[in-house]
Amino acid sequence: MEDCEQIAKTNTSVVYSTKKSVIKVLTNIFRKPIYYRRMAIREISILKFCKHPNIIKLNTCHLNGGHICLTMPKMKSNLRM
């Protein structure tokens, strides 16, 4: 990956930040129980079809070696407390 930093990590994903975008990697999604795969498909579907100013746009989604990578534009605001 280009110049990026890890900004979040959960049980199912890792989020990286670049200069222009945010990349959410759903890690080893096919080795997890079916519930996690359904949840990932639901998230991708909502982000892909929802056009609302308060919901971030999904730029691309692709499969990379058993991981699903979602690329979204970087927000100008910071939600960290």
Secondary structure as a PSIPRED ss2 file (coil, helix, strand):
# PSIPRED VFORMAT (PSIPRED V4.0)

   1 M C   1.000  0.000  0.000
   2 E C   1.000  0.000  0.000
   3 D C   1.000  0.000  0.000
   4 C C   1.000  0.000  0.000
   5 E E   0.000  0.000  1.000
   6 Q E   0.000  0.000  1.000
   7 I E   0.000  0.000  1.000
   8 A E   0.000  0.000  1.000
   9 K E   0.000  0.000  1.000
  10 T C   1.000  0.000  0.000
  11 N C   1.000  0.000  0.000
  12 T C   1.000  0.000  0.000
  13 S E   0.000  0.000  1.000
  14 V E   0.000  0.000  1.000
  15 V E   0.000  0.000  1.000
  16 Y E   0.000  0.000  1.000
  17 S E   0.000  0.000  1.000
  18 T C   1.000  0.000  0.000
  19 K C   1.000  0.000  0.000
  20 K C   1.000  0.000  0.000
  21 S E   0.000  0.000  1.000
  22 V E   0.000  0.000  1.000
  23 I E   0.000  0.000  1.000
  24 K E   0.000  0.000  1.000
  25 V E   0.000  0.000  1.000
  26 L E   0.000  0.000  1.000
  27 T C   1.000  0.000  0.000
  28 N C   1.000  0.000  0.000
  29 I H   0.000  1.000  0.000
  30 F H   0.000  1.000  0.000
  31 R H   0.000  1.000  0.000
  32 K C   1.000  0.000  0.000
  33 P C   1.000  0.000  0.000
  34 I H   0.000  1.000  0.000
  35 Y H   0.000  1.000  0.000
  36 Y H   0.000  1.000  0.000
  37 R H   0.000  1.000  0.000
  38 R H   0.000  1.000  0.000
  39 M H   0.000  1.000  0.000
  40 A H   0.000  1.000  0.000
  41 I H   0.000  1.000  0.000
  42 R H   0.000  1.000  0.000
  43 E H   0.000  1.000  0.000
  44 I H   0.000  1.000  0.000
  45 S H   0.000  1.000  0.000
  46 I H   0.000  1.000  0.000
  47 L H   0.000  1.000  0.000
  48 K H   0.000  1.000  0.000
  49 F H   0.000  1.000  0.000
  50 C C   1.000  0.000  0.000
  51 K C   1.000  0.000  0.000
  52 H C   1.000  0.000  0.000
  53 P C   1.000  0.000  0.000
  54 N C   1.000  0.000  0.000
  55 I C   1.000  0.000  0.000
  56 I C   1.000  0.000  0.000
  57 K C   1.000  0.000  0.000
  58 L C   1.000  0.000  0.000
  59 N C   1.000  0.000  0.000
  60 T E   0.000  0.000  1.000
  61 C E   0.000  0.000  1.000
  62 H E   0.000  0.000  1.000
  63 L E   0.000  0.000  1.000
  64 N E   0.000  0.000  1.000
  65 G C   1.000  0.000  0.000
  66 G C   1.000  0.000  0.000
  67 H E   0.000  0.000  1.000
  68 I E   0.000  0.000  1.000
  69 C E   0.000  0.000  1.000
  70 L E   0.000  0.000  1.000
  71 T E   0.000  0.000  1.000
  72 M E   0.000  0.000  1.000
  73 P E   0.000  0.000  1.000
  74 K C   1.000  0.000  0.000
  75 M C   1.000  0.000  0.000
  76 K C   1.000  0.000  0.000
  77 S C   1.000  0.000  0.000
  78 N C   1.000  0.000  0.000
  79 L C   1.000  0.000  0.000
  80 R C   1.000  0.000  0.000
  81 M C   1.000  0.000  0.000
